[in-house]
């Protein structure tokens, strides 16, 4: 028998075993704590298009490309949220794209990773999701966009656990090691590297 394992599940258990039980064993879902899950989904979809659909024969996109990608994914949002989302993406553009000499094509966007791990003759199937995976000179960088306003302080154990699982899965899939994980807080225009 293969046991499914993900960083999210392990982190949820680490934070609160009782909440883990209700969520994964009993199937109860918690209420959303941020203003609109639709805004977060639209921002993620726009960034996937920005990087996934860009013609990399050109050095880098203009702000018009960012606006075009936003127009393609914002149809479920209220006018207020649509305006807020565009402002977030324009800020992202000036902070992370406009400053580059050329936009580098990512390994993948909106991807899934899977790996197998055998411990004490028990096989685990590791799975995870990422927003963007980039090549670096020394390996891979996993990028995760955070759409909430609150910047979360992660415990070192939580980061180590997540990095370890992603490291194993990416090493098996790409034969390259994970060198850095970056959390980009879209609404705060901040980035944390681990």
N, C-alpha and C positions, 0 to 999 in steps of 0.2 A: 504494500500500500504506500502511495506517495502522499505526503502531507503538504498542503499549500501553505506558503509562507510569504509574507510581504513586509516591507519596512513599516507601512502604515499600520498593519495589524499588530506588529510587535510594539510599535510606539504607543498605540492605543492601550495595549495591555500594560505597558510600563507606566503610563500616566495614571490609569485607573482600571484595575482588574474588573471591578463591578460594571463600569461603563462598557468595557469590552464584552462582558457576558451579555449585557442587554443588546448591544449592537450586533454582535456576530453570532451568538448562540440563540438569542431569542428573536432577532430580526427587527428590533425596534430602532427607528431612526430618530436622531435628534433634530430639533428645529435649527434652521440656518441662523447664524449670528450676524451675518453681514447684510448690508442694505439690499442687495439684489444679486442672487446667484446668476441671473441672466446677464448682468454686466460683466461678471467674471468670465462666464462662458464666451461672451462676445469678444472680450479682450484676448482671450487665449486663441480663439478662432482667427481673429485678425492677425495676430503675431504668427500663427502657423501659415497663413497666406503670405504675409510679408516675406518670410524666409523661404517658404516652400514653393511659392509661385514666381519668385523673382527670376528674371533672366540674367544669369550670372556672367554673361558676356559683356554686360555693362558694369562699370565699377561699383556703383551704389545707387539705390533708389532716391528719388526726390520725395519731398513731402507730399506731392500729388499721389505717389504710389501708396503711401500710408493712408491717405484719405480714400483712395479707391478701394483698398482692401477693407477699410472700415465700413464703407458703404455696402459692401457685399455681405456683411455679417450682422449689421445692427438693426435689422428689420423688426425684431421682437421687442425692442427697447422703447421706452417712452422718450419723447423729445429731450427731456431733461437728462436722462441717463445716456442718451446718444451723444449729446453735447459733452457731457462729462467724460465719456469714453474717448471721444476724439481728442479732447484736451490731454488726457493721460497718454494717448499714443503719440501726440505731437511732442510732448515732453520727453517721452522715451526716444523718439527719433533724434531730437537734438542732443540728448545725453549719450546715446549708444550707437547711433548710425551715422549722423552727420559728421562726427569727428573722425571717422575712419577714412583712410585713403581708398579702400575698396571693401565691400561686404564679402565676407568669406562664406562659401556655401557650407551649411551644416551637414553633418553625417545624416541626421534625420530630425524631423519635427513631429511632435505629438506621437511619440513612439512608445512601444511596450518592450520590456526586456524579460527574458525568462532564463533560468538556469537551474541546474540540479545540484544538490548538496547532499552528501552522504555522511551522517554522523552516527557513530555507534550502530551501524547497520540499519539505520532508519533513513529513508530517503525523503528529502524535502524538495519541493518545487518552489523556487524563488521567483516571484514576479513583481514587476513594478512598472510605473509609467513615468515618463519625463516629457517636458515641454520642448526641449531642444538639446541636441547632442552635437558638440563641436569638436573638430580635430584641434589639437594643440601640438606644438613641436615635440613635446615629451609624452603625449598620450591623449586622453579624452577629457573634455569638460562637460559636465552635465548641468544644464541650466533649467531652473524651475521658476516660473513666474508666479508671484503671489499677488492676488488682486484685492486682498483685504487691506483696510486702512491701518490696521494694527500690525506693528512689527513684532513678531514673536521672538522671544528669547529662548533659544534651544539649549537644553542641557548638553554638556559635552558627551554624555553617554548616548543621548538620542542621535546626535550627529555621527558619532562613531558607528552606531548600529546601522543607520541608513547608508553611510558611506561604505561600510563593509559589505552589505548585501548588494549594493549597486556595483561595487568593485568586482565581486565574484561574478555577477551576471554579465557585466560588460566585458570582462576578461574572457569569459567563455564565448561570447557572441562575436566580439571584434578582435580578439587576440591582442588587445591594447589595454593598458591599465588606466583606471580613472585617476586623474591627477588633481582635479578640482571640481567641487560642486559650488555653483553660484545660485543664490536666491535673489531674484530681482523683485523688489516690492514696487509694483507699478504705480500705486497711488502716492507713494512717498518718494519716488525717484531715488531709491537707495538700493545698494547691492551689498550682499554679504558673501564672502568667499570662505569656503571650508576646504 
